[in-house]
Amino acid sequence: MSDLKIVREIATDPLSLMIEADFPGFTPEELFDHFVRPDLLPLWWAQEAATEEREGGSYHLSWPAMEQDLRGVFAVFEPGTRLVFTWAWDHEPNAPVREVAIEFGARDGGAGLRLTHGPYTDVESEQGERMGHLEGWEFFLGRLRDLKGGI
């Protein structure tokens, strides 16, 4: 897996997770596009994607082989700068709707992001979900980074 710079705030904030990662070869605008464009999302994350690329627009990511669908709404849509969206799985109808906030910026030789996902409670099952999200983001952000060859 790519060497991502991961910040885990497990000891200080079990109610959210934060990941920072650098993406050599990307511009902030390109990195943003990989989170919202239905032609780019399947290159690193979902098998199928449908999005309305605007603030207030919806998205639907699908993994048909696993019968999983992730849906939400883009609450903030600032290309190349900031993206905030809700996060709800169809197969977990009783799970709380979470929020993902991503800040994009330029880094030496590329772009970077700071991703925050939450909130979570301190209940054991939610802390397990939090760790699952952290592992998932580490995996998929590594795939995204590798699209440009990683370092």
N, C-alpha and C positions, 0 to 999 in steps of 0.2 A: 504494500500500500504506500501511497505517497506520504511524504513527511509533512503532515499538516501541523501548524501551530495550534494546539488545542488548549483552551482555557477552561478548566472545570472548577466551578465554584461550589463544589459539593459541601465542603466544610462550612462555608460562610453563607450560602444561599441555596438550600435544598428546594426552594419554591420555583426556581427557574434553572435553565441551563444556558451557558454562553459558550460559543465557539468562535474563535478567530482563525482565519485561514488566509494564506497568500496564494495567488494564482498567477504565476509567471506567464507572460505572453498574452494575457487578457487585458483589455481596457475595462474600466468600471462599467461602461455601457454594454460591452459584450457579456460581461459576467451577469449583469442585470437581465439581459435578454435570455440567458440560459435558464432563468427562473420563471419566465413568463411566456415565451414563444412556444406554441405547440409543436413546431418542427424541431426545436432544439431540446426540449425536455426529454424526449425518448433517447437521446444520445447518452444520457447519464443517469436518469432517474426513473420516470414512469415508462411503462411500455406504450401507453397511449395517453394523449393529452388534448384537452380542449380548454381554451382560455379566452376570456374577453379582456384584452390588454388595455385596461383603463381603471382608474379609481372607481370603486363600486362594482367592477366587473367580477364575474364568477370564474372559477376554474374547476376542472374535474380531471384528476389524474387516475389512471386505471392500470391495474395489473391483472388482466383477464385470467392468466394461468393460475393465479392465486385467489381469484375471485375477491379482489380488494379494490375499493374505490375511495379516494380521498377527495374531499370537496371543501370549497371555501370561497371567500370573497376577498378581493384586494381592497383593503381599507385605506392604504396609502400606496400611491403609484407614482414615484418620482424617478424616471429612467436614469440609470447610472449613479443614483444617489441613495435612494431609500425605497424599501418595499415592506409592507406589512400586510399579512393575510391571516384569515382564520383557518383552522385546521380541524376537520371532523371526518372520521372514518364511517362509511356506511355500515360496515360489519360490527361497529361498536356504538349502537344508537344511544346507549346510556352513559357513554363516556362524556366528560365535559368538553366543550369546544375550547380549544387552545388557540394561542396566537403566536405567530412567528414574525419577528421583526428583523430585517436585515439592513445594515448600513454598508454601502459600497464606497470604496475610495481607491485612489491611485497608490501604488507602492513602487519601489524601485524595480523596474523591469516588468511591471505588471499591475495587477489589481489585488485588492484584498477585501475581505468582508468581516463583519462582526454580526453573528446571528444569535438571537435570543429566542428561546422557545419556552412557553409556559402559559399560565402559571400551573403549579402543582401544589398539592398539599403535602403534609409530612406523613400521611397515611402510607403504610408499607406498599400497598398495591400501586399507588401513584408514584412512589419513588422508584419502583420497578419499571413503570412506564417511562419515567424520566430517563433512566439509564438505557432503556431500549431506544429512546429517541436519540440520545447521545451517540450510541453505537451506530445507529442508522445514519445520522448525519456524518459521522466520521467516514463511514464506508462510501456513501454517495458523494460527498464533497471530494473524496479522493478520486472517484471516477470522473467527476467534473474537472478536477485539476489535470488529470491525465489526458484530457482531450487535446491539450496543447503541449503534451510531452512531459509535464511536471518537471521537477528537478530533484 
